[in-house]
Amino acid sequence: MTYTTVLSSRVADLNGLQTAWNDWAKEHVLAESQTATGVSMTQTMLGGDRAGEVNASFQWESIDQAMTGLVAMNQSSRLMDLYQSCGVAPLRRSMARVLAQRGTREGQYTSILMCTGDMADEATASSNADTMWDGLSGAANGYAVNQVIAGGEFTGMYALVSWTDSLDAFMEAANTTNSSAPVQQIMSNQNIKFVSRGLSRSL
C-alpha cells in the first residue's frame, strides 16, 4: 500500500516559488523528508472555489513515514524561509491511499475527479483501473485510483487522478470511457457518483 499527501496553499509570488522549486526546492524537500518516494507541484486552474490553489503532492510507503517526513520538512528553515518570501499561505493538507495505478505520474496537466461510492478492496480497484486504463491510455500518461483517508469533507471519497499532455484529448477519451457499458456497470455495482472535477497544470 502506498499513500499520497497533498498540501494546498495560496501563493502570492507564484513565479518566485516555481523558480525556486525547479532550481533547488524539489530536491531539498525530498532530501529533508528522507522517506518520500516522489513529489510534484501543480496549480488548479479550473475547480470551483479551489481555482488558483497550488498543490504540493508527495508519495510515501506508509502513513508513519508520511507523518515523520512532514514534520521533518516543516522543520527546514530554508523551506520555511522560501514560504515566507513567496507568501505561501497553507490552506489544508490531505492524505489518500493509492489503491491502483497505471502508467506514469507525468504530464503537463492533471485531472482529479472526486467520487462517492461503496468501499472497494484492492483487487476490485485494480480491476476497475484496468477497465478505465483501456479507455484512457490513448490520451493519458497515467491513471490512479485513490481513496481519501484524511481530507475534511472529502474523507472516504475516491479521487481518480489522470496525467495527460492534452486535456482536449483526455476529456474526449474520458467522456467516451465513462459512458461505455463496462464503466457504467462498475458505477452501478459500486454506486459511484461524480462530485467534482479539478483541472491543473504542472509547475
Backbone bond lengths (Angstrom), bond angles and torsions (degrees), N, CA, C in turn:
res aa  C-N    CA-C-N  psi(-1)  N-CA   C-N-CA  omega(-1)  CA-C   N-CA-C  phi
1 M - - - 1.455 - - 1.524 109.84 -
2 T 1.310 117.41 132.79 1.463 121.81 174.51 1.524 108.98 -120.18
3 Y 1.330 114.87 164.57 1.459 121.09 -173.73 1.526 110.63 -135.66
4 T 1.320 115.23 154.66 1.459 122.68 175.60 1.515 108.95 -125.42
5 T 1.340 116.99 132.61 1.462 120.69 169.57 1.516 108.18 -112.72
6 V 1.330 115.82 146.82 1.467 121.41 -179.78 1.518 108.68 -130.69
7 L 1.326 115.93 125.24 1.457 122.43 172.93 1.517 107.81 -101.97
8 S 1.348 116.38 116.74 1.466 121.68 179.86 1.518 109.39 -102.78
9 S 1.334 116.48 132.63 1.465 121.36 -175.10 1.525 110.35 -142.19
10 R 1.318 115.10 160.05 1.459 122.71 163.87 1.522 106.78 -99.22
11 V 1.329 116.98 140.15 1.463 121.07 -174.09 1.524 109.55 -129.83
12 A 1.329 116.02 125.09 1.465 120.93 -179.68 1.526 111.18 -74.12
13 D 1.335 117.24 -45.94 1.461 121.98 -178.25 1.524 108.83 -111.75
14 L 1.336 116.09 81.01 1.463 120.48 -176.89 1.526 111.50 -67.28
15 N 1.335 117.14 -38.96 1.463 119.60 179.82 1.528 111.10 -61.29
16 G 1.346 115.86 -42.28 1.457 119.62 178.85 1.510 112.01 -63.94
17 L 1.334 116.50 -41.82 1.460 120.50 179.81 1.528 110.70 -66.41
18 Q 1.329 116.51 -42.24 1.459 119.81 -178.84 1.526 111.32 -65.18
19 T 1.328 116.66 -40.46 1.460 119.99 178.69 1.525 110.87 -62.69
20 A 1.341 116.48 -46.80 1.468 120.22 179.22 1.516 110.91 -65.58
21 W 1.330 117.02 -38.67 1.465 121.14 -179.22 1.523 110.87 -58.69
22 N 1.328 115.87 -47.68 1.459 119.52 -177.62 1.526 112.64 -78.49
23 D 1.333 116.92 -20.67 1.461 121.11 -179.78 1.533 111.56 -80.91
24 W 1.361 116.41 -52.55 1.467 118.68 -175.22 1.531 114.69 -144.95
25 A 1.335 117.43 -26.34 1.468 119.36 -168.96 1.526 112.93 -68.03
26 K 1.320 118.10 -35.73 1.467 119.72 -179.99 1.522 111.05 -60.19
27 E 1.318 116.35 -49.29 1.462 119.86 178.77 1.530 111.29 -67.36
28 H 1.340 115.81 -33.58 1.465 120.05 -179.12 1.523 111.44 -64.34
29 V 1.338 117.50 -45.68 1.464 119.54 -177.31 1.529 110.69 -68.87
30 L 1.327 118.09 -32.99 1.456 119.89 176.10 1.524 110.74 -64.95
31 A 1.326 115.36 -40.54 1.465 119.22 179.35 1.523 110.97 -69.63
32 E 1.332 116.95 -42.40 1.458 120.46 -178.05 1.526 111.45 -67.00
33 S 1.321 116.85 -37.59 1.471 120.29 -178.26 1.521 111.16 -67.56
34 Q 1.328 116.47 -30.21 1.460 124.78 179.40 1.527 113.83 70.92
35 T 1.331 118.95 -30.34 1.462 120.43 -174.11 1.522 114.12 -124.09
36 A 1.333 119.49 -5.66 1.461 120.41 178.18 1.526 109.18 -65.98
37 T 1.329 116.88 136.28 1.463 121.00 -178.82 1.521 112.37 -96.88
38 G 1.325 118.25 -8.72 1.456 122.08 178.87 1.508 110.74 -171.95
39 V 1.334 116.45 157.79 1.462 121.03 179.82 1.521 108.98 -153.09
40 S 1.316 116.65 146.92 1.459 121.68 176.00 1.522 108.63 -151.16
41 M 1.338 115.59 162.83 1.454 120.19 178.50 1.525 109.04 -133.55
42 T 1.315 116.34 133.97 1.454 121.87 179.61 1.524 109.79 -135.29
43 Q 1.331 115.43 164.28 1.459 120.80 172.55 1.523 108.72 -124.08
44 T 1.320 116.62 126.97 1.459 121.30 176.99 1.523 108.80 -71.56
45 M 1.320 116.47 119.71 1.462 121.61 179.92 1.522 111.76 -96.34
46 L 1.324 115.36 -36.00 1.464 121.77 -179.91 1.516 107.55 -134.19
47 G 1.334 116.25 120.70 1.466 117.99 -177.47 1.510 112.49 174.79
48 G 1.329 117.37 42.04 1.456 119.95 178.12 1.513 111.36 65.36
49 D 1.342 116.72 -137.84 1.467 120.58 -176.22 1.529 112.42 -72.49
50 R 1.328 118.57 -4.13 1.461 121.06 177.20 1.531 112.52 -94.03
51 A 1.309 117.51 -0.12 1.463 120.60 178.56 1.518 109.82 -58.81
52 G 1.316 115.75 134.77 1.455 121.92 179.94 1.510 113.73 96.26
53 E 1.314 118.48 -16.44 1.464 120.61 -179.53 1.527 111.17 -67.94
54 V 1.325 115.11 146.99 1.457 122.08 176.89 1.528 107.53 -105.14
55 N 1.326 115.94 131.85 1.461 121.45 -174.47 1.523 110.95 -121.63
56 A 1.316 116.40 120.37 1.466 122.47 173.73 1.525 107.53 -98.87
57 S 1.328 116.50 119.35 1.456 122.33 -174.78 1.520 110.06 -112.16
58 F 1.354 116.28 131.69 1.460 122.14 -178.76 1.524 109.71 -124.04
59 Q 1.327 115.91 144.89 1.461 121.13 176.12 1.527 109.36 -109.30
60 W 1.350 115.79 140.85 1.458 122.78 -176.27 1.520 110.24 -138.54
61 E 1.338 115.18 157.57 1.459 120.74 177.81 1.532 112.40 -86.92
62 S 1.326 117.92 -18.43 1.463 120.49 -179.80 1.531 109.73 -156.41
63 I 1.316 116.16 163.81 1.464 121.12 177.65 1.522 110.07 -67.93
64 D 1.335 116.87 -39.91 1.460 120.31 179.05 1.526 110.94 -60.53
65 Q 1.331 117.33 -43.34 1.456 120.37 178.02 1.524 111.12 -62.57
66 A 1.326 116.39 -38.48 1.465 119.83 178.07 1.524 110.57 -63.28
67 M 1.303 117.20 -43.75 1.472 120.66 -178.09 1.527 111.17 -62.64
68 T 1.318 116.98 -47.07 1.466 119.26 -178.95 1.521 111.17 -70.66
69 G 1.324 117.03 -35.83 1.456 120.65 178.92 1.513 112.66 -66.67
70 L 1.326 117.23 -39.61 1.462 120.96 179.22 1.528 110.66 -66.34
71 V 1.322 116.85 -39.71 1.466 120.24 176.89 1.523 110.31 -61.85
72 A 1.340 116.03 -43.70 1.463 120.23 -179.24 1.524 111.17 -61.99
73 M 1.324 117.36 -41.81 1.470 119.91 179.08 1.515 111.33 -66.20
74 N 1.323 117.24 -38.87 1.465 120.70 -179.96 1.524 111.83 -67.41
75 Q 1.327 117.12 -18.87 1.454 120.74 178.85 1.525 112.77 -92.23
76 S 1.337 116.93 1.47 1.465 121.01 178.56 1.526 109.55 -79.17
77 S 1.320 117.45 111.63 1.468 120.34 -179.78 1.526 111.14 -64.52
78 R 1.327 116.94 -34.21 1.467 119.74 179.36 1.520 110.94 -64.57
79 L 1.318 117.19 -41.20 1.461 121.25 179.47 1.528 110.54 -70.23
80 M 1.320 117.56 -41.07 1.462 120.44 178.64 1.530 111.33 -65.56
81 D 1.337 117.11 -35.25 1.467 120.67 176.06 1.533 110.58 -65.02
82 L 1.332 116.30 -39.24 1.468 120.31 177.22 1.525 110.48 -62.62
83 Y 1.341 116.73 -46.09 1.458 120.54 178.60 1.536 110.78 -56.59
84 Q 1.323 115.49 -44.80 1.464 119.57 -177.60 1.528 111.23 -66.23
85 S 1.327 117.32 -44.40 1.457 120.50 -177.04 1.528 112.42 -67.75
86 C 1.329 117.16 -27.94 1.467 120.87 -179.37 1.531 112.87 -98.67
87 G 1.320 116.81 3.05 1.461 119.89 178.77 1.508 113.63 65.82
88 V 1.339 116.56 42.99 1.463 120.88 178.73 1.528 109.11 -79.76
89 A 1.328 115.97 122.15 1.469 121.66 179.19 1.525 108.75 -117.35
90 P 1.352 119.11 97.25 1.457 121.56 -179.68 1.529 111.75 -58.97
91 L 1.322 115.89 139.10 1.461 122.20 -179.56 1.525 112.36 -109.60
92 R 1.330 116.74 -44.19 1.463 120.87 -177.69 1.519 109.45 -162.98
93 R 1.325 115.70 155.99 1.462 121.54 173.03 1.529 107.13 -129.92
94 S 1.319 116.41 134.52 1.456 120.89 -177.41 1.520 110.34 -132.05
95 M 1.332 115.08 163.54 1.469 121.04 178.82 1.516 109.71 -136.01
96 A 1.328 115.23 141.47 1.460 121.57 175.03 1.521 109.05 -135.02
97 R 1.312 116.50 149.08 1.468 120.31 172.47 1.522 107.84 -94.03
98 V 1.320 115.48 139.38 1.462 121.59 -178.38 1.531 108.10 -88.48
99 L 1.312 116.19 112.57 1.463 120.96 -177.63 1.520 111.83 -85.66
100 A 1.333 117.02 -32.63 1.475 120.86 179.85 1.517 108.53 -162.71
101 Q 1.327 116.05 148.02 1.459 120.82 177.40 1.517 110.10 -144.92
102 R 1.324 115.98 141.41 1.454 122.37 175.79 1.526 107.97 -130.42
103 G 1.322 117.20 146.03 1.452 120.44 178.64 1.517 112.20 73.55
104 T 1.332 116.69 -152.34 1.459 122.66 -175.52 1.526 111.33 -119.23
105 R 1.345 115.51 163.26 1.459 121.97 178.06 1.533 109.97 -95.48
106 E 1.302 116.49 47.71 1.454 121.03 -177.03 1.524 110.25 -127.55
107 G 1.329 115.77 145.44 1.452 120.63 178.24 1.513 111.11 158.06
108 Q 1.322 116.42 160.32 1.459 121.14 178.48 1.530 111.78 -69.38
109 Y 1.334 116.05 -26.54 1.466 120.49 -173.96 1.528 110.89 -136.55
110 T 1.328 114.51 158.27 1.462 120.70 172.14 1.515 110.05 -131.06
111 S 1.306 115.24 148.64 1.464 122.80 172.18 1.515 107.39 -119.35
112 I 1.331 117.49 129.48 1.456 121.79 175.80 1.531 107.97 -120.23
113 L 1.319 115.70 112.95 1.457 122.33 179.59 1.520 108.69 -104.64
114 M 1.329 117.19 115.69 1.457 122.33 178.89 1.523 109.62 -89.56
115 C 1.337 115.94 134.99 1.462 121.50 -176.87 1.518 110.46 -137.75
116 T 1.319 115.74 152.29 1.451 121.30 166.78 1.525 107.34 -101.47
117 G 1.328 116.41 157.14 1.449 119.53 179.12 1.514 110.87 175.18
118 D 1.320 115.58 167.96 1.464 121.16 178.24 1.526 110.00 -66.72
119 M 1.332 115.98 155.70 1.460 121.51 177.47 1.532 109.80 -61.10
120 A 1.349 115.54 141.56 1.458 120.62 178.41 1.523 109.25 -133.18
121 D 1.335 116.87 142.69 1.463 119.74 176.67 1.528 108.99 -81.51
122 E 1.340 115.36 174.42 1.465 119.88 -175.83 1.526 111.97 -64.51
123 A 1.316 117.32 -35.37 1.464 120.06 -179.86 1.528 110.65 -63.67
124 T 1.328 116.22 -43.05 1.462 120.18 178.13 1.517 110.64 -66.04
125 A 1.343 116.43 -44.12 1.466 120.34 178.96 1.520 111.23 -61.02
126 S 1.335 116.98 -39.20 1.459 120.94 179.21 1.519 111.33 -65.53
127 S 1.324 116.46 -42.74 1.458 120.57 177.89 1.528 110.58 -63.35
128 N 1.327 116.19 -43.08 1.468 120.29 178.35 1.523 111.17 -62.56
129 A 1.342 115.75 -39.81 1.464 120.13 179.87 1.526 110.59 -63.65
130 D 1.333 117.22 -39.16 1.463 120.59 177.27 1.526 110.51 -60.20
131 T 1.324 116.05 -43.24 1.468 120.52 -179.80 1.522 110.84 -63.95
132 M 1.334 116.49 -45.84 1.458 120.31 179.04 1.526 111.19 -64.51
133 W 1.315 117.19 -42.54 1.459 121.43 -176.97 1.526 111.50 -64.45
134 D 1.326 117.08 -32.18 1.470 120.54 175.77 1.521 110.88 -56.93
135 G 1.331 116.23 -36.81 1.459 119.89 -178.50 1.512 114.72 -89.28
136 L 1.338 116.69 -27.11 1.464 120.39 -173.40 1.522 114.18 -97.05
137 S 1.330 117.68 -20.37 1.465 120.59 -169.10 1.522 113.73 -61.48
138 G 1.346 117.79 -23.88 1.452 119.57 178.59 1.521 113.04 -73.56
139 A 1.345 117.18 -16.32 1.465 120.79 -176.29 1.517 112.96 -126.46
140 A 1.328 117.83 -4.95 1.464 121.90 -178.24 1.514 110.02 -125.05
141 N 1.329 115.80 149.81 1.464 121.02 176.04 1.525 111.69 -86.16
142 G 1.328 115.76 -26.20 1.452 120.15 -178.21 1.507 111.43 -162.17
143 Y 1.328 115.40 163.75 1.470 122.00 -177.44 1.520 107.87 -152.30
144 A 1.340 117.25 137.96 1.463 120.79 179.28 1.520 110.56 -140.45
145 V 1.324 114.78 141.37 1.460 122.45 173.61 1.521 107.35 -103.22
146 N 1.327 116.87 118.82 1.463 122.61 -179.38 1.520 109.82 -122.91
147 Q 1.326 116.45 150.02 1.458 120.47 171.19 1.519 108.41 -120.05
148 V 1.325 116.13 125.43 1.466 121.58 -178.41 1.518 108.99 -71.63
149 I 1.340 116.75 125.82 1.469 120.48 179.52 1.527 111.54 -110.09
150 A 1.328 117.12 -15.04 1.468 121.13 175.76 1.520 107.19 -154.35
151 G 1.326 115.78 96.48 1.464 118.89 -174.98 1.508 113.23 -161.40
152 G 1.341 116.14 43.79 1.463 118.52 177.16 1.512 111.83 58.79
153 E 1.342 115.21 -130.12 1.468 120.50 -175.69 1.526 112.67 -68.70
154 F 1.341 117.82 -13.58 1.460 120.50 179.72 1.532 113.00 -91.22
155 T 1.325 118.06 -2.89 1.464 121.27 -178.11 1.533 110.67 -56.51
156 G 1.321 115.47 129.93 1.461 121.54 -178.76 1.512 113.60 93.30
157 M 1.333 117.40 -18.10 1.460 120.17 179.49 1.522 110.78 -77.80
158 Y 1.320 114.65 165.99 1.458 121.52 175.24 1.525 109.58 -100.95
159 A 1.330 115.75 138.54 1.464 122.03 175.56 1.521 107.31 -114.48
160 L 1.321 116.24 112.77 1.459 121.58 179.93 1.524 107.34 -98.10
161 V 1.322 116.48 108.53 1.470 122.30 -172.36 1.518 109.89 -106.81
162 S 1.330 115.45 132.72 1.462 121.16 177.31 1.514 109.48 -128.26
163 W 1.336 115.39 142.58 1.471 122.31 177.40 1.520 108.16 -113.36
164 T 1.334 117.20 132.17 1.462 120.64 -174.90 1.522 110.69 -150.43
165 D 1.333 115.99 162.01 1.458 121.24 174.04 1.523 111.41 -105.17
166 S 1.328 117.85 -0.82 1.461 122.38 176.59 1.522 109.33 -148.13
167 L 1.316 116.63 110.53 1.461 119.90 178.47 1.525 111.75 -71.15
168 D 1.322 118.00 -28.72 1.474 120.00 175.59 1.521 110.01 -61.07
169 A 1.340 115.78 -50.91 1.469 119.74 -179.69 1.522 110.60 -64.81
170 F 1.339 116.09 -40.14 1.463 119.11 -178.31 1.520 111.99 -64.07
171 M 1.336 117.48 -47.25 1.463 119.71 -177.39 1.525 111.27 -64.62
172 E 1.317 116.90 -34.63 1.467 119.30 176.15 1.519 110.33 -63.82
173 A 1.341 115.78 -44.58 1.463 119.82 178.63 1.519 111.18 -66.50
174 A 1.350 117.12 -39.44 1.463 121.20 -179.49 1.521 111.16 -64.55
175 N 1.324 117.25 -43.04 1.469 120.41 179.70 1.525 110.78 -63.29
176 T 1.331 116.27 -42.51 1.463 119.92 179.05 1.524 110.98 -65.82
177 T 1.332 115.64 -43.53 1.470 120.23 -178.71 1.522 111.65 -65.76
178 N 1.342 116.14 -45.73 1.471 119.68 -177.14 1.525 112.89 -65.77
179 S 1.325 117.41 -24.82 1.467 120.26 179.99 1.529 112.47 -93.13
180 S 1.340 117.19 -0.91 1.472 120.31 -179.49 1.523 110.85 -72.64
181 A 1.324 115.95 156.70 1.465 121.01 -177.99 1.532 112.74 -60.66
182 P 1.343 119.87 -43.75 1.476 118.99 -179.73 1.525 112.70 -62.55
183 V 1.326 117.81 -40.27 1.462 120.44 -179.11 1.523 110.57 -73.27
184 Q 1.305 117.57 -37.96 1.458 120.12 176.02 1.524 110.98 -61.39
185 Q 1.337 116.76 -34.47 1.463 120.44 177.90 1.523 110.60 -69.34
186 I 1.339 117.18 -40.55 1.465 120.96 176.23 1.523 110.18 -60.16
187 M 1.319 116.60 -45.77 1.465 120.79 -179.11 1.522 111.02 -62.37
188 S 1.323 116.75 -38.67 1.461 120.70 178.88 1.525 111.30 -69.45
189 N 1.332 116.78 -42.80 1.462 120.99 -177.90 1.522 112.09 -63.15
190 Q 1.350 116.89 -36.26 1.462 120.92 -175.38 1.531 113.43 -107.95
191 N 1.326 116.47 8.88 1.470 121.22 179.61 1.536 111.74 55.20
192 I 1.331 116.63 41.97 1.457 121.51 -177.14 1.525 110.62 -78.77
193 K 1.324 115.08 131.73 1.463 121.44 177.30 1.530 108.66 -133.27
194 F 1.333 116.35 134.97 1.459 120.76 178.14 1.522 110.24 -73.12
195 V 1.330 116.38 138.27 1.455 122.05 -179.87 1.523 112.17 -111.10
196 S 1.334 116.83 -48.46 1.463 119.98 -179.35 1.519 108.77 -162.30
197 R 1.347 114.51 159.21 1.462 120.05 174.87 1.530 108.64 -133.08
198 G 1.328 115.97 139.85 1.453 122.42 173.04 1.511 109.95 -121.52
199 L 1.334 117.42 137.95 1.445 122.78 176.96 1.517 109.02 -114.59
200 S 1.329 116.02 127.71 1.467 120.81 -173.44 1.505 111.76 -127.64
201 R 1.323 115.70 160.43 1.467 122.50 173.01 1.515 108.74 -111.86
202 S 1.320 115.67 146.97 1.456 120.77 178.45 1.517 110.21 -78.58
203 L 1.329 117.18 142.84 1.454 122.36 179.34 1.537 110.50 -108.26
